[in-house]
Amino acid sequence: MSSNQIPTPGRIVLYTLSDDDAKNVNRRRDDYTSAVHNPAKETPANDGRQNHVGNKAEAGQVVPMIIVRAWGSTPSSSVNGQALLDGNDTLWVTSVSEGEGPRHFQWPSRA
């Protein structure tokens, strides 16, 4: 369902994670956990790297996303954004459009 709202930087929308999104988030989190618990591997250092910690991401999960760039000025414009995950990290999402299902965003309903 399309709306007449124009996506602009700073707006918050609801983004649906795809299978690839969830796999990538979980891989980063698993890599961090493995490095911490396996002394044979390189352990995270205090050098600016992100320690990815959080609950498991799943395909179909809906998370808030802050639009950081809009590719146009019409309601159908694609956007880039930062999806806010259930953890200490985010997911950079690129060139997604409004719609239903994975790798799409929807406008939140008003309460």
Secondary structure, 3 states (H helix, E strand, C coil): CCCCCCCCCCCEEEEECCHHHHHHHHHHHHHHHHHHHCCCCCCCCCCCCCCCCECCCCCCCEEEEEEEEEECCCCCCEEEEEEECCECCEEEEEEEEECCCCCEEECCCCC
